[in-house]
Amino acid sequence: MEETKSKMAGLAVGLLIVGAVAGYYVGLDQGKKSAVKFAEEDAKRKAEEAAQATERVAAQAANPFTEAGANPLEDVAVNPLERIKFNPFAK
């Protein structure tokens, strides 16, 4: 009876060790897969942010009127009829 208990205990310890080692390698593999997936997503996000920043810079460079005083037509009268009096009775 004692012999079967010791065999069962040895078998349980052996299975526990084998299970721990197998779990370690499975977890390590899963960790590597999730790290690769995270790195790919991070690279995509950084590429999108860089593209958006480039678009903002290009949009600012394409607009010549962003600076104050850069508008060459700022002092030009747009309405040619503003000097004409339509009501002859008004002073």
TORZA-759759 format. One record per atom (N, C-alpha, C): x, z, y; atom name; residue in one letter; residue number from 0. Coordinates in nm, 4 decimals, always signed. Atoms other than C-alpha are relative to their C-alpha. Layout:
{r {X, Z, Y}, 'CA', 'a', NUM}
...
// end
This chain:
{r {+0.0821, +0.0000, -0.1190}, 'N', 'm', 0}
{r {+0.0000, +0.0000, +0.0000}, 'CA', 'm', 0}
{r {+0.0865, +0.0000, +0.1253}, 'C', 'm', 0}
{r {-0.0922, -0.0084, -0.1132}, 'N', 'e', 1}
{r {+0.2848, +0.0893, +0.2303}, 'CA', 'e', 1}
{r {+0.0703, -0.1339, +0.0201}, 'C', 'e', 1}
{r {-0.0712, +0.1265, -0.0077}, 'N', 'e', 2}
{r {+0.4530, -0.2363, +0.1496}, 'CA', 'e', 2}
{r {-0.0868, -0.1071, +0.0671}, 'C', 'e', 2}
{r {+0.0882, +0.0982, -0.0612}, 'N', 't', 3}
{r {+0.1500, -0.4467, +0.2501}, 'CA', 't', 3}
{r {-0.0209, +0.0293, +0.1478}, 'C', 't', 3}
{r {+0.0140, -0.0351, -0.1415}, 'N', 'k', 4}
{r {+0.1142, -0.2518, +0.5754}, 'CA', 'k', 4}
{r {+0.1232, -0.0426, +0.0782}, 'C', 'k', 4}
{r {-0.1220, +0.0395, -0.0700}, 'N', 's', 5}
{r {+0.4756, -0.3155, +0.6652}, 'CA', 's', 5}
{r {+0.0107, -0.1524, +0.0085}, 'C', 's', 5}
{r {+0.0008, +0.1459, -0.0048}, 'N', 'k', 6}
{r {+0.4396, -0.6842, +0.5728}, 'CA', 'k', 6}
{r {-0.0976, -0.0488, +0.1070}, 'C', 'k', 6}
{r {+0.1001, +0.0371, -0.1006}, 'N', 'm', 7}
{r {+0.1259, -0.7069, +0.7875}, 'CA', 'm', 7}
{r {+0.0519, +0.0292, +0.1406}, 'C', 'm', 7}
{r {-0.0546, -0.0350, -0.1313}, 'N', 'a', 8}
{r {+0.3000, -0.5311, +1.0759}, 'CA', 'a', 8}
{r {+0.1107, -0.0986, +0.0380}, 'C', 'a', 8}
{r {-0.1063, +0.0973, -0.0261}, 'N', 'g', 9}
{r {+0.6013, -0.7625, +1.0449}, 'CA', 'g', 9}
{r {-0.0579, -0.1366, +0.0336}, 'C', 'g', 9}
{r {+0.0661, +0.1264, -0.0268}, 'N', 'l', 10}
{r {+0.3736, -1.0642, +1.0324}, 'CA', 'l', 10}
{r {-0.0657, +0.0010, +0.1391}, 'C', 'l', 10}
{r {+0.0646, -0.0104, -0.1313}, 'N', 'a', 11}
{r {+0.1818, -0.9415, +1.3384}, 'CA', 'a', 11}
{r {+0.1040, -0.0075, +0.1116}, 'C', 'a', 11}
{r {-0.1062, +0.0044, -0.1005}, 'N', 'v', 12}
{r {+0.5042, -0.8853, +1.5339}, 'CA', 'v', 12}
{r {+0.0572, -0.1416, +0.0085}, 'C', 'v', 12}
{r {-0.0520, +0.1375, +0.0007}, 'N', 'g', 13}
{r {+0.6333, -1.2280, +1.4268}, 'CA', 'g', 13}
{r {-0.0955, -0.0968, +0.0695}, 'C', 'g', 13}
{r {+0.0988, +0.0866, -0.0657}, 'N', 'l', 14}
{r {+0.3089, -1.3989, +1.5312}, 'CA', 'l', 14}
{r {-0.0081, +0.0283, +0.1496}, 'C', 'l', 14}
{r {+0.0000, -0.0363, -0.1417}, 'N', 'l', 15}
{r {+0.3168, -1.2085, +1.8595}, 'CA', 'l', 15}
{r {+0.1177, -0.0639, +0.0728}, 'C', 'l', 15}
{r {-0.1191, +0.0619, -0.0605}, 'N', 'i', 16}
{r {+0.6684, -1.3323, +1.9304}, 'CA', 'i', 16}
{r {-0.0165, -0.1513, +0.0092}, 'C', 'i', 16}
{r {+0.0221, +0.1449, -0.0014}, 'N', 'v', 17}
{r {+0.5819, -1.6900, +1.8315}, 'CA', 'v', 17}
{r {-0.1044, -0.0375, +0.1056}, 'C', 'v', 17}
{r {+0.1032, +0.0259, -0.1005}, 'N', 'g', 18}
{r {+0.2680, -1.6765, +2.0500}, 'CA', 'g', 18}
{r {+0.0537, +0.0156, +0.1419}, 'C', 'g', 18}
{r {-0.0574, -0.0205, -0.1326}, 'N', 'a', 19}
{r {+0.4627, -1.5401, +2.3479}, 'CA', 'a', 19}
{r {+0.0922, -0.1149, +0.0376}, 'C', 'a', 19}
{r {-0.0909, +0.1110, -0.0277}, 'N', 'v', 20}
{r {+0.7281, -1.8103, +2.3193}, 'CA', 'v', 20}
{r {-0.0794, -0.1290, +0.0244}, 'C', 'v', 20}
{r {+0.0823, +0.1198, -0.0178}, 'N', 'a', 21}
{r {+0.4655, -2.0842, +2.2782}, 'CA', 'a', 21}
{r {-0.0734, +0.0067, +0.1345}, 'C', 'a', 21}
{r {+0.0681, -0.0161, -0.1281}, 'N', 'g', 22}
{r {+0.2704, -1.9466, +2.5757}, 'CA', 'g', 22}
{r {+0.0936, -0.0213, +0.1176}, 'C', 'g', 22}
{r {-0.0985, +0.0185, -0.1071}, 'N', 'y', 23}
{r {+0.5857, -1.9389, +2.7844}, 'CA', 'y', 23}
{r {+0.0264, -0.1486, +0.0233}, 'C', 'y', 23}
{r {-0.0294, +0.1428, -0.0150}, 'N', 'y', 24}
{r {+0.6617, -2.3063, +2.7161}, 'CA', 'y', 24}
{r {-0.1210, -0.0797, +0.0482}, 'C', 'y', 24}
{r {+0.1204, +0.0677, -0.0484}, 'N', 'v', 25}
{r {+0.3017, -2.4176, +2.7674}, 'CA', 'v', 25}
{r {-0.0196, +0.0303, +0.1482}, 'C', 'v', 25}
{r {+0.0125, -0.0365, -0.1410}, 'N', 'g', 26}
{r {+0.2869, -2.2263, +3.0972}, 'CA', 'g', 26}
{r {+0.1053, -0.0668, +0.0856}, 'C', 'g', 26}
{r {-0.1076, +0.0664, -0.0735}, 'N', 'l', 27}
{r {+0.6195, -2.3713, +3.2046}, 'CA', 'l', 27}
{r {-0.0339, -0.1472, +0.0214}, 'C', 'l', 27}
{r {+0.0388, +0.1404, -0.0109}, 'N', 'd', 28}
{r {+0.4928, -2.7224, +3.1340}, 'CA', 'd', 28}
{r {-0.1132, -0.0163, +0.1018}, 'C', 'd', 28}
{r {+0.1107, +0.0053, -0.0967}, 'N', 'q', 29}
{r {+0.1699, -2.6574, +3.3270}, 'CA', 'q', 29}
{r {+0.0499, +0.0240, +0.1420}, 'C', 'q', 29}
{r {-0.0562, -0.0269, -0.1317}, 'N', 'g', 30}
{r {+0.3698, -2.5157, +3.6164}, 'CA', 'g', 30}
{r {+0.0740, -0.1195, +0.0563}, 'C', 'g', 30}
{r {-0.0708, +0.1207, -0.0449}, 'N', 'k', 31}
{r {+0.5886, -2.8246, +3.6307}, 'CA', 'k', 31}
{r {-0.0987, -0.1079, +0.0416}, 'C', 'k', 31}
{r {+0.1002, +0.1008, -0.0342}, 'N', 'k', 32}
{r {+0.2815, -3.0508, +3.6293}, 'CA', 'k', 32}
{r {-0.0673, +0.0327, +0.1326}, 'C', 'k', 32}
{r {+0.0663, -0.0350, -0.1257}, 'N', 's', 33}
{r {+0.1131, -2.8560, +3.9085}, 'CA', 's', 33}
{r {+0.0978, -0.0086, +0.1169}, 'C', 's', 33}
{r {-0.0987, +0.0120, -0.1078}, 'N', 'a', 34}
{r {+0.4371, -2.8491, +4.1105}, 'CA', 'a', 34}
{r {+0.0193, -0.1461, +0.0396}, 'C', 'a', 34}
{r {-0.0135, +0.1427, -0.0293}, 'N', 'v', 35}
{r {+0.4701, -3.2265, +4.0818}, 'CA', 'v', 35}
{r {-0.1236, -0.0485, +0.0764}, 'C', 'v', 35}
{r {+0.1239, +0.0393, -0.0679}, 'N', 'k', 36}
{r {+0.1060, -3.2714, +4.1825}, 'CA', 'k', 36}
{r {-0.0006, +0.0525, +0.1438}, 'C', 'k', 36}
{r {-0.0060, -0.0571, -0.1346}, 'N', 'f', 37}
{r {+0.1530, -3.0378, +4.4815}, 'CA', 'f', 37}
{r {+0.0996, -0.0754, +0.0868}, 'C', 'f', 37}
{r {-0.1014, +0.0728, -0.0770}, 'N', 'a', 38}
{r {+0.4682, -3.2223, +4.5892}, 'CA', 'a', 38}
{r {-0.0513, -0.1383, +0.0401}, 'C', 'a', 38}
{r {+0.0564, +0.1311, -0.0327}, 'N', 'e', 39}
{r {+0.2888, -3.5590, +4.5733}, 'CA', 'e', 39}
{r {-0.1037, +0.0112, +0.1111}, 'C', 'e', 39}
{r {+0.1016, -0.0197, -0.1040}, 'N', 'e', 40}
{r {-0.0045, -3.4275, +4.7787}, 'CA', 'e', 40}
{r {+0.0654, +0.0352, +0.1332}, 'C', 'e', 40}
{r {-0.0703, -0.0389, -0.1221}, 'N', 'd', 41}
{r {+0.2350, -3.2726, +5.0296}, 'CA', 'd', 41}
{r {+0.0674, -0.1206, +0.0643}, 'C', 'd', 41}
{r {-0.0643, +0.1201, -0.0534}, 'N', 'a', 42}
{r {+0.4248, -3.5998, +5.0660}, 'CA', 'a', 42}
{r {-0.1037, -0.0933, +0.0629}, 'C', 'a', 42}
{r {+0.1061, +0.0832, -0.0565}, 'N', 'k', 43}
{r {+0.0984, -3.7908, +5.1219}, 'CA', 'k', 43}
{r {-0.0484, +0.0575, +0.1331}, 'C', 'k', 43}
{r {+0.0477, -0.0643, -0.1222}, 'N', 'r', 44}
{r {-0.0156, -3.5369, +5.3825}, 'CA', 'r', 44}
{r {+0.1010, -0.0176, +0.1126}, 'C', 'r', 44}
{r {-0.1027, +0.0174, -0.1021}, 'N', 'k', 45}
{r {+0.3159, -3.5569, +5.5671}, 'CA', 'k', 45}
{r {+0.0073, -0.1449, +0.0478}, 'C', 'k', 45}
{r {-0.0006, +0.1419, -0.0386}, 'N', 'a', 46}
{r {+0.3046, -3.9377, +5.5623}, 'CA', 'a', 46}
{r {-0.1188, -0.0310, +0.0911}, 'C', 'a', 46}
{r {+0.1173, +0.0210, -0.0845}, 'N', 'e', 47}
{r {-0.0485, -3.9325, +5.7064}, 'CA', 'e', 47}
{r {+0.0203, +0.0613, +0.1384}, 'C', 'e', 47}
{r {-0.0264, -0.0638, -0.1283}, 'N', 'e', 48}
{r {+0.0557, -3.6878, +5.9789}, 'CA', 'e', 48}
{r {+0.0985, -0.0814, +0.0827}, 'C', 'e', 48}
{r {-0.0980, +0.0828, -0.0713}, 'N', 'a', 49}
{r {+0.3534, -3.9068, +6.0673}, 'CA', 'a', 49}
{r {-0.0650, -0.1281, +0.0522}, 'C', 'a', 49}
{r {+0.0694, +0.1214, -0.0439}, 'N', 'a', 50}
{r {+0.1302, -4.2149, +6.0842}, 'CA', 'a', 50}
{r {-0.0910, +0.0302, +0.1183}, 'C', 'a', 50}
{r {+0.0863, -0.0369, -0.1119}, 'N', 'q', 51}
{r {-0.1163, -4.0342, +6.3112}, 'CA', 'q', 51}
{r {+0.0819, +0.0277, +0.1256}, 'C', 'q', 51}
{r {-0.0862, -0.0264, -0.1153}, 'N', 'a', 52}
{r {+0.1642, -3.9154, +6.5370}, 'CA', 'a', 52}
{r {+0.0526, -0.1306, +0.0586}, 'C', 'a', 52}
{r {-0.0471, +0.1303, -0.0466}, 'N', 't', 53}
{r {+0.2995, -4.2698, +6.5567}, 'CA', 't', 53}
{r {-0.1112, -0.0736, +0.0733}, 'C', 't', 53}
{r {+0.1130, +0.0635, -0.0669}, 'N', 'e', 54}
{r {-0.0471, -4.3985, +6.6454}, 'CA', 'e', 54}
{r {-0.0243, +0.0607, +0.1378}, 'C', 'e', 54}
{r {+0.0191, -0.0653, -0.1301}, 'N', 'r', 55}
{r {-0.0805, -4.1397, +6.9240}, 'CA', 'r', 55}
{r {+0.1063, -0.0439, +0.0995}, 'C', 'r', 55}
{r {-0.1092, +0.0418, -0.0888}, 'N', 'v', 56}
{r {+0.2586, -4.2319, +7.0676}, 'CA', 'v', 56}
{r {-0.0199, -0.1451, +0.0426}, 'C', 'v', 56}
{r {+0.0223, +0.1415, -0.0328}, 'N', 'a', 57}
{r {+0.1763, -4.6034, +7.0498}, 'CA', 'a', 57}
{r {-0.1167, -0.0147, +0.0966}, 'C', 'a', 57}
{r {+0.1153, +0.0075, -0.0900}, 'N', 'a', 58}
{r {-0.1605, -4.5473, +7.2179}, 'CA', 'a', 58}
{r {+0.0373, +0.0464, +0.1398}, 'C', 'a', 58}
{r {-0.0427, -0.0480, -0.1314}, 'N', 'q', 59}
{r {+0.0012, -4.3505, +7.4998}, 'CA', 'q', 59}
{r {+0.0924, -0.1017, +0.0667}, 'C', 'q', 59}
{r {-0.0923, +0.0983, -0.0566}, 'N', 'a', 60}
{r {+0.2698, -4.6150, +7.5468}, 'CA', 'a', 60}
{r {-0.0741, -0.1274, +0.0417}, 'C', 'a', 60}
{r {+0.0737, +0.1218, -0.0309}, 'N', 'a', 61}
{r {+0.0121, -4.8960, +7.5541}, 'CA', 'a', 61}
{r {-0.0859, +0.0145, +0.1250}, 'C', 'a', 61}
{r {+0.0856, -0.0223, -0.1156}, 'N', 'n', 62}
{r {-0.1875, -4.7378, +7.8389}, 'CA', 'n', 62}
{r {+0.0863, +0.0186, +0.1249}, 'C', 'n', 62}
{r {-0.0860, -0.0121, -0.1181}, 'N', 'p', 63}
{r {-0.0096, -4.8051, +8.1726}, 'CA', 'p', 63}
{r {-0.0581, +0.0908, +0.1073}, 'C', 'p', 63}
{r {+0.0644, -0.0789, -0.1044}, 'N', 'f', 64}
{r {-0.2573, -4.5930, +8.3712}, 'CA', 'f', 64}
{r {-0.0015, +0.1496, -0.0299}, 'C', 'f', 64}
{r {-0.0012, -0.1424, +0.0316}, 'N', 't', 65}
{r {-0.1747, -4.2552, +8.2163}, 'CA', 't', 65}
{r {+0.0704, +0.0815, +0.1077}, 'C', 't', 65}
{r {-0.0705, -0.0726, -0.1043}, 'N', 'e', 66}
{r {+0.0613, -4.1584, +8.4986}, 'CA', 'e', 66}
{r {-0.0805, -0.0058, +0.1289}, 'C', 'e', 66}
{r {+0.0680, -0.0012, -0.1288}, 'N', 'a', 67}
{r {-0.0829, -4.0559, +8.8355}, 'CA', 'a', 67}
{r {+0.0731, -0.0942, +0.0939}, 'C', 'a', 67}
{r {-0.0614, +0.0936, -0.0923}, 'N', 'g', 68}
{r {-0.0222, -4.3273, +9.0922}, 'CA', 'g', 68}
{r {+0.0504, -0.1262, -0.0663}, 'C', 'g', 68}
{r {-0.0461, +0.1198, +0.0684}, 'N', 'a', 69}
{r {+0.0497, -4.5907, +8.8319}, 'CA', 'a', 69}
{r {-0.1009, -0.1137, +0.0123}, 'C', 'a', 69}
{r {+0.1029, +0.1012, -0.0130}, 'N', 'n', 70}
{r {-0.2708, -4.7773, +8.9138}, 'CA', 'n', 70}
{r {+0.0280, -0.0848, +0.1236}, 'C', 'n', 70}
{r {-0.0306, +0.0839, -0.1169}, 'N', 'p', 71}
{r {-0.1793, -5.0725, +9.1389}, 'CA', 'p', 71}
{r {-0.1235, -0.0355, +0.0825}, 'C', 'p', 71}
{r {+0.1226, +0.0341, -0.0710}, 'N', 'l', 72}
{r {-0.5443, -5.1278, +9.2383}, 'CA', 'l', 72}
{r {-0.0710, +0.1232, +0.0566}, 'C', 'l', 72}
{r {+0.0616, -0.1252, -0.0426}, 'N', 'e', 73}
{r {-0.6061, -4.7716, +9.3499}, 'CA', 'e', 73}
{r {-0.0534, -0.0085, +0.1432}, 'C', 'e', 73}
{r {+0.0397, +0.0059, -0.1400}, 'N', 'd', 74}
{r {-0.6299, -4.8496, +9.7255}, 'CA', 'd', 74}
{r {-0.0717, -0.1300, +0.0364}, 'C', 'd', 74}
{r {+0.0656, +0.1278, -0.0264}, 'N', 'v', 75}
{r {-0.7984, -5.1909, +9.6941}, 'CA', 'v', 75}
{r {-0.1504, +0.0222, +0.0072}, 'C', 'v', 75}
{r {+0.1454, -0.0084, -0.0136}, 'N', 'a', 76}
{r {-1.1577, -5.2182, +9.8167}, 'CA', 'a', 76}
{r {-0.0652, -0.0894, -0.1043}, 'C', 'a', 76}
{r {+0.0620, +0.0742, +0.1083}, 'N', 'v', 77}
{r {-1.3709, -5.3244, +9.5248}, 'CA', 'v', 77}
{r {-0.1273, -0.0693, +0.0479}, 'C', 'v', 77}
{r {+0.1274, +0.0534, -0.0453}, 'N', 'n', 78}
{r {-1.6994, -5.3864, +9.7123}, 'CA', 'n', 78}
{r {+0.0217, -0.0826, +0.1263}, 'C', 'n', 78}
{r {-0.0220, +0.0823, -0.1199}, 'N', 'p', 79}
{r {-1.6671, -5.6832, +9.9513}, 'CA', 'p', 79}
{r {-0.1139, +0.0091, +0.1006}, 'C', 'p', 79}
{r {+0.1151, -0.0059, -0.0890}, 'N', 'l', 80}
{r {-2.0116, -5.6156, +10.1003}, 'CA', 'l', 80}
{r {-0.0136, +0.1341, +0.0717}, 'C', 'l', 80}
{r {+0.0162, -0.1320, -0.0611}, 'N', 'e', 81}
{r {-1.9485, -5.2596, +10.2155}, 'CA', 'e', 81}
{r {+0.0196, -0.0046, +0.1525}, 'C', 'e', 81}
{r {-0.0197, +0.0114, -0.1440}, 'N', 'r', 82}
{r {-1.8455, -5.3773, +10.5657}, 'CA', 'r', 82}
{r {-0.1148, -0.0745, +0.0683}, 'C', 'r', 82}
{r {+0.1109, +0.0771, -0.0563}, 'N', 'i', 83}
{r {-2.1595, -5.5881, +10.6133}, 'CA', 'i', 83}
{r {-0.1193, +0.0941, +0.0210}, 'C', 'i', 83}
{r {+0.1188, -0.0795, -0.0282}, 'N', 'k', 84}
{r {-2.4614, -5.4266, +10.7812}, 'CA', 'k', 84}
{r {-0.1236, -0.0790, -0.0439}, 'C', 'k', 84}
{r {+0.1220, +0.0658, +0.0460}, 'N', 'f', 85}
{r {-2.7850, -5.5120, +10.6028}, 'CA', 'f', 85}
{r {-0.1194, +0.0334, +0.0888}, 'C', 'f', 85}
{r {+0.1104, -0.0408, -0.0865}, 'N', 'n', 86}
{r {-3.0138, -5.3244, +10.8419}, 'CA', 'n', 86}
{r {+0.0436, -0.0176, +0.1453}, 'C', 'n', 86}
{r {-0.0423, +0.0227, -0.1386}, 'N', 'p', 87}
{r {-2.9819, -5.4632, +11.1955}, 'CA', 'p', 87}
{r {-0.0473, +0.1082, +0.0969}, 'C', 'p', 87}
{r {+0.0532, -0.1028, -0.0881}, 'N', 'f', 88}
{r {-3.1801, -5.1698, +11.3408}, 'CA', 'f', 88}
{r {+0.0732, +0.1334, -0.0148}, 'C', 'f', 88}
{r {-0.0759, -0.1240, +0.0206}, 'N', 'a', 89}
{r {-2.9520, -4.8992, +11.2034}, 'CA', 'a', 89}
{r {+0.1278, -0.0066, +0.0809}, 'C', 'a', 89}
{r {-0.1231, -0.0051, -0.0784}, 'N', 'k', 90}
{r {-2.6612, -4.7888, +11.4120}, 'CA', 'k', 90}
{r {+0.1185, +0.0254, -0.0870}, 'C', 'k', 90}
// end
